[in-house]
Amino acid sequence: LVTTAHGVPLESLEIGQKRVRHMIEQNGSMLKVIEVFQVVLPLIHAYFNAHRSYFLASSSTVQTGTASNKEKEMIA
């Protein structure tokens, strides 16, 4: 049985290192997802705030297949 200077078996140390490496790999990909959300979510929030009146406007008549006045304004 080979041990370190502190009496810890090398085999258990290697298993621990593998676990730590695996956790770092998993958390690394999770951090990338979090970074994307930190960029995308504020952009989506700003978009909806800028177009709030369009999304909250209620049409008195249902018009299918035609653009609303707000949509026509946005294109013009």
Backbone atoms as SQL, in Angstrom:
CREATE TABLE atoms (id INTEGER PRIMARY KEY, chain TEXT, resi INTEGER, resn TEXT, atom TEXT, x REAL, y REAL, z REAL);
INSERT INTO atoms VALUES
  (1, 'A', 1, 'LEU', 'N', 0.850, -1.181, 0.000),
  (2, 'A', 1, 'LEU', 'CA', 0.000, 0.000, 0.000),
  (3, 'A', 1, 'LEU', 'C', 0.891, 1.239, 0.000),
  (4, 'A', 2, 'VAL', 'N', 0.800, 2.055, -1.033),
  (5, 'A', 2, 'VAL', 'CA', 1.597, 3.269, -1.150),
  (6, 'A', 2, 'VAL', 'C', 0.791, 4.425, -0.580),
  (7, 'A', 3, 'THR', 'N', 1.438, 5.218, 0.288),
  (8, 'A', 3, 'THR', 'CA', 0.750, 6.356, 0.899),
  (9, 'A', 3, 'THR', 'C', 1.535, 7.627, 0.664),
  (10, 'A', 4, 'THR', 'N', 0.858, 8.766, 0.870),
  (11, 'A', 4, 'THR', 'CA', 1.520, 10.065, 0.773),
  (12, 'A', 4, 'THR', 'C', 2.225, 10.354, 2.089),
  (13, 'A', 5, 'ALA', 'N', 2.888, 11.493, 2.179),
  (14, 'A', 5, 'ALA', 'CA', 3.585, 11.882, 3.401),
  (15, 'A', 5, 'ALA', 'C', 2.617, 12.032, 4.568),
  (16, 'A', 6, 'HIS', 'N', 1.365, 12.297, 4.272),
  (17, 'A', 6, 'HIS', 'CA', 0.354, 12.476, 5.319),
  (18, 'A', 6, 'HIS', 'C', -0.382, 11.183, 5.631),
  (19, 'A', 7, 'GLY', 'N', 0.008, 10.082, 5.033),
  (20, 'A', 7, 'GLY', 'CA', -0.609, 8.796, 5.311),
  (21, 'A', 7, 'GLY', 'C', -1.856, 8.500, 4.493),
  (22, 'A', 8, 'VAL', 'N', -2.151, 9.321, 3.476),
  (23, 'A', 8, 'VAL', 'CA', -3.327, 9.104, 2.635),
  (24, 'A', 8, 'VAL', 'C', -2.945, 8.148, 1.513),
  (25, 'A', 9, 'PRO', 'N', -3.707, 7.071, 1.331),
  (26, 'A', 9, 'PRO', 'CA', -3.394, 6.141, 0.236),
  (27, 'A', 9, 'PRO', 'C', -3.483, 6.843, -1.123),
  (28, 'A', 10, 'LEU', 'N', -2.518, 6.592, -1.989),
  (29, 'A', 10, 'LEU', 'CA', -2.480, 7.230, -3.310),
  (30, 'A', 10, 'LEU', 'C', -3.705, 6.881, -4.142),
  (31, 'A', 11, 'GLU', 'N', -4.209, 5.661, -3.998),
  (32, 'A', 11, 'GLU', 'CA', -5.369, 5.248, -4.783),
  (33, 'A', 11, 'GLU', 'C', -6.582, 6.126, -4.467),
  (34, 'A', 12, 'SER', 'N', -6.834, 6.382, -3.193),
  (35, 'A', 12, 'SER', 'CA', -7.981, 7.226, -2.833),
  (36, 'A', 12, 'SER', 'C', -7.746, 8.664, -3.270),
  (37, 'A', 13, 'LEU', 'N', -6.501, 9.095, -3.279),
  (38, 'A', 13, 'LEU', 'CA', -6.176, 10.444, -3.744),
  (39, 'A', 13, 'LEU', 'C', -6.474, 10.579, -5.236),
  (40, 'A', 14, 'GLU', 'N', -6.135, 9.553, -6.017),
  (41, 'A', 14, 'GLU', 'CA', -6.405, 9.571, -7.458),
  (42, 'A', 14, 'GLU', 'C', -7.905, 9.568, -7.737),
  (43, 'A', 15, 'ILE', 'N', -8.661, 8.779, -6.962),
  (44, 'A', 15, 'ILE', 'CA', -10.118, 8.751, -7.133),
  (45, 'A', 15, 'ILE', 'C', -10.699, 10.124, -6.831),
  (46, 'A', 16, 'GLY', 'N', -10.215, 10.751, -5.771),
  (47, 'A', 16, 'GLY', 'CA', -10.684, 12.094, -5.416),
  (48, 'A', 16, 'GLY', 'C', -10.370, 13.103, -6.507),
  (49, 'A', 17, 'GLN', 'N', -9.168, 13.005, -7.093),
  (50, 'A', 17, 'GLN', 'CA', -8.788, 13.921, -8.165),
  (51, 'A', 17, 'GLN', 'C', -9.678, 13.726, -9.388),
  (52, 'A', 18, 'LYS', 'N', -10.018, 12.477, -9.695),
  (53, 'A', 18, 'LYS', 'CA', -10.912, 12.209, -10.832),
  (54, 'A', 18, 'LYS', 'C', -12.283, 12.825, -10.590),
  (55, 'A', 19, 'ARG', 'N', -12.776, 12.695, -9.353),
  (56, 'A', 19, 'ARG', 'CA', -14.080, 13.279, -9.024),
  (57, 'A', 19, 'ARG', 'C', -14.050, 14.795, -9.152),
  (58, 'A', 20, 'VAL', 'N', -12.982, 15.402, -8.640),
  (59, 'A', 20, 'VAL', 'CA', -12.854, 16.863, -8.723),
  (60, 'A', 20, 'VAL', 'C', -12.777, 17.297, -10.175),
  (61, 'A', 21, 'ARG', 'N', -11.991, 16.585, -10.991),
  (62, 'A', 21, 'ARG', 'CA', -11.876, 16.905, -12.411),
  (63, 'A', 21, 'ARG', 'C', -13.230, 16.814, -13.109),
  (64, 'A', 22, 'HIS', 'N', -13.987, 15.763, -12.781),
  (65, 'A', 22, 'HIS', 'CA', -15.314, 15.573, -13.379),
  (66, 'A', 22, 'HIS', 'C', -16.252, 16.713, -12.970),
  (67, 'A', 23, 'MET', 'N', -16.220, 17.110, -11.704),
  (68, 'A', 23, 'MET', 'CA', -17.076, 18.202, -11.228),
  (69, 'A', 23, 'MET', 'C', -16.714, 19.516, -11.914),
  (70, 'A', 24, 'ILE', 'N', -15.417, 19.754, -12.108),
  (71, 'A', 24, 'ILE', 'CA', -14.974, 20.979, -12.785),
  (72, 'A', 24, 'ILE', 'C', -15.458, 20.980, -14.228),
  (73, 'A', 25, 'GLU', 'N', -15.377, 19.824, -14.906),
  (74, 'A', 25, 'GLU', 'CA', -15.855, 19.740, -16.288),
  (75, 'A', 25, 'GLU', 'C', -17.353, 20.002, -16.366),
  (76, 'A', 26, 'GLN', 'N', -18.121, 19.426, -15.454),
  (77, 'A', 26, 'GLN', 'CA', -19.568, 19.643, -15.448),
  (78, 'A', 26, 'GLN', 'C', -19.897, 21.100, -15.161),
  (79, 'A', 27, 'ASN', 'N', -19.259, 21.670, -14.155),
  (80, 'A', 27, 'ASN', 'CA', -19.547, 23.050, -13.786),
  (81, 'A', 27, 'ASN', 'C', -19.048, 24.025, -14.839),
  (82, 'A', 28, 'GLY', 'N', -18.005, 23.667, -15.564),
  (83, 'A', 28, 'GLY', 'CA', -17.505, 24.530, -16.631),
  (84, 'A', 28, 'GLY', 'C', -18.539, 24.711, -17.728),
  (85, 'A', 29, 'SER', 'N', -19.192, 23.624, -18.126),
  (86, 'A', 29, 'SER', 'CA', -20.226, 23.741, -19.157),
  (87, 'A', 29, 'SER', 'C', -21.442, 24.466, -18.604),
  (88, 'A', 30, 'MET', 'N', -21.739, 24.277, -17.327),
  (89, 'A', 30, 'MET', 'CA', -22.865, 24.973, -16.706),
  (90, 'A', 30, 'MET', 'C', -22.578, 26.470, -16.634),
  (91, 'A', 31, 'LEU', 'N', -21.327, 26.838, -16.376),
  (92, 'A', 31, 'LEU', 'CA', -20.970, 28.256, -16.325),
  (93, 'A', 31, 'LEU', 'C', -21.153, 28.913, -17.684),
  (94, 'A', 32, 'LYS', 'N', -20.863, 28.186, -18.759),
  (95, 'A', 32, 'LYS', 'CA', -21.070, 28.731, -20.100),
  (96, 'A', 32, 'LYS', 'C', -22.544, 29.020, -20.335),
  (97, 'A', 33, 'VAL', 'N', -23.413, 28.118, -19.888),
  (98, 'A', 33, 'VAL', 'CA', -24.858, 28.319, -20.031),
  (99, 'A', 33, 'VAL', 'C', -25.292, 29.534, -19.228),
  (100, 'A', 34, 'ILE', 'N', -24.779, 29.662, -18.014),
  (101, 'A', 34, 'ILE', 'CA', -25.128, 30.805, -17.165),
  (102, 'A', 34, 'ILE', 'C', -24.668, 32.103, -17.813),
  (103, 'A', 35, 'GLU', 'N', -23.462, 32.113, -18.399),
  (104, 'A', 35, 'GLU', 'CA', -22.955, 33.315, -19.064),
  (105, 'A', 35, 'GLU', 'C', -23.852, 33.708, -20.233),
  (106, 'A', 36, 'VAL', 'N', -24.321, 32.735, -20.992),
  (107, 'A', 36, 'VAL', 'CA', -25.218, 33.024, -22.116),
  (108, 'A', 36, 'VAL', 'C', -26.507, 33.646, -21.603),
  (109, 'A', 37, 'PHE', 'N', -27.076, 33.068, -20.540),
  (110, 'A', 37, 'PHE', 'CA', -28.309, 33.611, -19.977),
  (111, 'A', 37, 'PHE', 'C', -28.101, 35.022, -19.445),
  (112, 'A', 38, 'GLN', 'N', -26.925, 35.299, -18.885),
  (113, 'A', 38, 'GLN', 'CA', -26.653, 36.637, -18.362),
  (114, 'A', 38, 'GLN', 'C', -26.621, 37.667, -19.481),
  (115, 'A', 39, 'VAL', 'N', -26.323, 37.263, -20.686),
  (116, 'A', 39, 'VAL', 'CA', -26.314, 38.175, -21.823),
  (117, 'A', 39, 'VAL', 'C', -27.689, 38.229, -22.486),
  (118, 'A', 40, 'VAL', 'N', -28.300, 37.074, -22.703),
  (119, 'A', 40, 'VAL', 'CA', -29.544, 36.994, -23.471),
  (120, 'A', 40, 'VAL', 'C', -30.744, 37.531, -22.699),
  (121, 'A', 41, 'LEU', 'N', -30.872, 37.196, -21.430),
  (122, 'A', 41, 'LEU', 'CA', -32.051, 37.614, -20.671),
  (123, 'A', 41, 'LEU', 'C', -32.202, 39.132, -20.578),
  (124, 'A', 42, 'PRO', 'N', -31.140, 39.906, -20.311),
  (125, 'A', 42, 'PRO', 'CA', -31.320, 41.363, -20.322),
  (126, 'A', 42, 'PRO', 'C', -31.726, 41.903, -21.692),
  (127, 'A', 43, 'LEU', 'N', -31.242, 41.282, -22.768),
  (128, 'A', 43, 'LEU', 'CA', -31.630, 41.722, -24.108),
  (129, 'A', 43, 'LEU', 'C', -33.112, 41.458, -24.360),
  (130, 'A', 44, 'ILE', 'N', -33.580, 40.288, -23.955),
  (131, 'A', 44, 'ILE', 'CA', -35.004, 39.970, -24.108),
  (132, 'A', 44, 'ILE', 'C', -35.846, 40.918, -23.269),
  (133, 'A', 45, 'HIS', 'N', -35.397, 41.188, -22.047),
  (134, 'A', 45, 'HIS', 'CA', -36.118, 42.105, -21.161),
  (135, 'A', 45, 'HIS', 'C', -36.211, 43.498, -21.789),
  (136, 'A', 46, 'ALA', 'N', -35.101, 43.986, -22.335),
  (137, 'A', 46, 'ALA', 'CA', -35.095, 45.307, -22.970),
  (138, 'A', 46, 'ALA', 'C', -36.015, 45.333, -24.188),
  (139, 'A', 47, 'TYR', 'N', -36.027, 44.258, -24.970),
  (140, 'A', 47, 'TYR', 'CA', -36.889, 44.187, -26.150),
  (141, 'A', 47, 'TYR', 'C', -38.356, 44.290, -25.753),
  (142, 'A', 48, 'PHE', 'N', -38.762, 43.496, -24.765),
  (143, 'A', 48, 'PHE', 'CA', -40.160, 43.516, -24.355),
  (144, 'A', 48, 'PHE', 'C', -40.538, 44.833, -23.693),
  (145, 'A', 49, 'ASN', 'N', -39.603, 45.451, -22.972),
  (146, 'A', 49, 'ASN', 'CA', -39.897, 46.769, -22.398),
  (147, 'A', 49, 'ASN', 'C', -40.079, 47.808, -23.496),
  (148, 'A', 50, 'ALA', 'N', -39.267, 47.731, -24.538),
  (149, 'A', 50, 'ALA', 'CA', -39.360, 48.702, -25.627),
  (150, 'A', 50, 'ALA', 'C', -40.657, 48.540, -26.412),
  (151, 'A', 51, 'HIS', 'N', -41.166, 47.311, -26.505),
  (152, 'A', 51, 'HIS', 'CA', -42.372, 47.041, -27.287),
  (153, 'A', 51, 'HIS', 'C', -43.559, 46.678, -26.397),
  (154, 'A', 52, 'ARG', 'N', -43.515, 47.125, -25.155),
  (155, 'A', 52, 'ARG', 'CA', -44.562, 46.795, -24.189),
  (156, 'A', 52, 'ARG', 'C', -45.949, 47.190, -24.676),
  (157, 'A', 53, 'SER', 'N', -46.063, 48.373, -25.244),
  (158, 'A', 53, 'SER', 'CA', -47.384, 48.844, -25.680),
  (159, 'A', 53, 'SER', 'C', -47.969, 47.932, -26.760),
  (160, 'A', 54, 'TYR', 'N', -47.123, 47.398, -27.619),
  (161, 'A', 54, 'TYR', 'CA', -47.615, 46.489, -28.660),
  (162, 'A', 54, 'TYR', 'C', -48.167, 45.205, -28.049),
  (163, 'A', 55, 'PHE', 'N', -47.421, 44.639, -27.105),
  (164, 'A', 55, 'PHE', 'CA', -47.832, 43.367, -26.522),
  (165, 'A', 55, 'PHE', 'C', -49.032, 43.513, -25.595),
  (166, 'A', 56, 'LEU', 'N', -49.205, 44.679, -24.987),
  (167, 'A', 56, 'LEU', 'CA', -50.319, 44.879, -24.066),
  (168, 'A', 56, 'LEU', 'C', -51.561, 45.440, -24.749),
  (169, 'A', 57, 'ALA', 'N', -51.406, 45.964, -25.977),
  (170, 'A', 57, 'ALA', 'CA', -52.545, 46.555, -26.682),
  (171, 'A', 57, 'ALA', 'C', -53.570, 45.473, -26.987),
  (172, 'A', 58, 'SER', 'N', -54.822, 45.787, -26.695),
  (173, 'A', 58, 'SER', 'CA', -55.879, 44.824, -27.008),
  (174, 'A', 58, 'SER', 'C', -56.692, 45.370, -28.170),
  (175, 'A', 59, 'SER', 'N', -56.945, 44.517, -29.100),
  (176, 'A', 59, 'SER', 'CA', -57.717, 44.896, -30.274),
  (177, 'A', 59, 'SER', 'C', -59.198, 44.714, -29.971),
  (178, 'A', 60, 'SER', 'N', -60.011, 45.715, -30.354),
  (179, 'A', 60, 'SER', 'CA', -61.447, 45.598, -30.100),
  (180, 'A', 60, 'SER', 'C', -62.088, 44.589, -31.040),
  (181, 'A', 61, 'THR', 'N', -61.531, 44.455, -32.232),
  (182, 'A', 61, 'THR', 'CA', -62.049, 43.457, -33.172),
  (183, 'A', 61, 'THR', 'C', -60.924, 42.512, -33.549),
  (184, 'A', 62, 'VAL', 'N', -61.255, 41.289, -33.723),
  (185, 'A', 62, 'VAL', 'CA', -60.257, 40.297, -34.107),
  (186, 'A', 62, 'VAL', 'C', -60.076, 40.360, -35.613),
  (187, 'A', 63, 'GLN', 'N', -58.842, 40.644, -36.031),
  (188, 'A', 63, 'GLN', 'CA', -58.541, 40.730, -37.459),
  (189, 'A', 63, 'GLN', 'C', -57.499, 39.666, -37.777),
  (190, 'A', 64, 'THR', 'N', -57.891, 38.661, -38.465),
  (191, 'A', 64, 'THR', 'CA', -56.933, 37.629, -38.841),
  (192, 'A', 64, 'THR', 'C', -56.437, 37.893, -40.248),
  (193, 'A', 65, 'GLY', 'N', -55.139, 37.752, -40.418),
  (194, 'A', 65, 'GLY', 'CA', -54.558, 37.919, -41.737),
  (195, 'A', 65, 'GLY', 'C', -54.227, 39.349, -42.092),
  (196, 'A', 66, 'THR', 'N', -54.507, 40.309, -41.219),
  (197, 'A', 66, 'THR', 'CA', -54.173, 41.706, -41.503),
  (198, 'A', 66, 'THR', 'C', -53.294, 42.242, -40.387),
  (199, 'A', 67, 'ALA', 'N', -52.482, 43.213, -40.731),
  (200, 'A', 67, 'ALA', 'CA', -51.583, 43.814, -39.750),
  (201, 'A', 67, 'ALA', 'C', -52.339, 44.825, -38.898),
  (202, 'A', 68, 'SER', 'N', -51.972, 44.880, -37.612),
  (203, 'A', 68, 'SER', 'CA', -52.576, 45.879, -36.730),
  (204, 'A', 68, 'SER', 'C', -51.958, 47.240, -37.030),
  (205, 'A', 69, 'ASN', 'N', -52.571, 48.294, -36.519),
  (206, 'A', 69, 'ASN', 'CA', -52.021, 49.634, -36.719),
  (207, 'A', 69, 'ASN', 'C', -50.621, 49.730, -36.134),
  (208, 'A', 70, 'LYS', 'N', -50.398, 49.109, -34.973),
  (209, 'A', 70, 'LYS', 'CA', -49.083, 49.140, -34.339),
  (210, 'A', 70, 'LYS', 'C', -48.052, 48.437, -35.216),
  (211, 'A', 71, 'GLU', 'N', -48.416, 47.314, -35.828),
  (212, 'A', 71, 'GLU', 'CA', -47.499, 46.612, -36.720),
  (213, 'A', 71, 'GLU', 'C', -47.173, 47.464, -37.941),
  (214, 'A', 72, 'LYS', 'N', -48.159, 48.166, -38.460),
  (215, 'A', 72, 'LYS', 'CA', -47.916, 49.049, -39.599),
  (216, 'A', 72, 'LYS', 'C', -46.983, 50.186, -39.207),
  (217, 'A', 73, 'GLU', 'N', -47.135, 50.713, -37.992),
  (218, 'A', 73, 'GLU', 'CA', -46.244, 51.772, -37.506),
  (219, 'A', 73, 'GLU', 'C', -44.817, 51.261, -37.386),
  (220, 'A', 74, 'MET', 'N', -44.670, 50.035, -36.887),
  (221, 'A', 74, 'MET', 'CA', -43.333, 49.479, -36.681),
  (222, 'A', 74, 'MET', 'C', -42.601, 49.282, -38.001),
  (223, 'A', 75, 'ILE', 'N', -43.324, 48.972, -39.062),
  (224, 'A', 75, 'ILE', 'CA', -42.701, 48.752, -40.368),
  (225, 'A', 75, 'ILE', 'C', -42.350, 50.075, -41.030),
  (226, 'A', 76, 'ALA', 'N', -43.196, 51.070, -40.867),
  (227, 'A', 76, 'ALA', 'CA', -43.020, 52.362, -41.535),
  (228, 'A', 76, 'ALA', 'C', -41.822, 53.119, -41.029);
